[in-house]
Amino acid sequence: MIHDIPKPDISPDFTIEDIHKIRIWEYERLKDATREERIEDVGKRAAEAFAQIEVLRVSAHAVNISSTNITCKESKFV
């Protein structure tokens, strides 16, 4: 049984405490789940992630941005 527990609040800076919150949340959600339920949950969430990636890929293509043209200096994460 997968428990319906609200997602934890994550800070904009994404700290180590946020990682702990996510791990605890994930444990509490799945602690009573069967193997089949876990596999189904992972598959569903993976499909959602792939759909989001595809939306981003299409929108990047629409503005003529190629992923090969992005360098570390242009990245907002540097």
N, C-alpha and C positions, 0 to 999 in steps of 0.2 A: 504494500500500500504506500503510495507516494502522498506525503502530507502537503496540504496547500498552505504553505507558510509564506507570508509576504517577504519580498526581497529586502535585504538590508539596505540602509542608506549608505551610499558611498560618497566620500568627500571628493571635491573637484581635484585635489592633489593626489589622489589614490595612494594612500599610505599603507604601511605594513599592517596596521590595524584593520584596514579595509579587507586585506587578504584574509585575515583571521575571521572577520565577519562572514565573508563569502564561504570559507571552508566550513564554519559552524552551520551556516544556513543550509549548505549542500548536504552536510551530514544529517541534520534534523529532517530534511525533506525525504531523504532516501533510506533512513535507518531501518525501516520496516518493509522496504520494497523487496520483491523477489528479483531474481536474476533477469527474468523476462521483462519485468517492469522497468528495470534499470536500462536494459538494452533498448526498449521502446522509447524511453525518455531521452536517452542520448541520441538516438536516431532522429527523433522529432526536433530536438534542439539543434542538431547538426544541419538538418534541412532548413531550418529558419536562418541559421548563420550563412549557409550557402546562398540563400535567397537574398539576404542583405548584401553579401559580397557582389552578387550579380547586379543588383541595383546600382551599387557604387561603380562597378565596372562600366555599365551602360552610360551612367551619367558622366563619367570621366571621358568616355569615348565621344559623347555628344559635344563636349567642349574641346575636342581635339587634343586631349592630354594623353600621351602615351606613358605607360608605367616605366618604360625604359628611359624616358627623358628626365626622370626625377632623380636628383642626387641628394646626398646627405645634407649639403648646405642649403638646399631648398626645402628640406623637410622641417615641419613645425616641431619635431621632437628633438631637434638638436639644440 
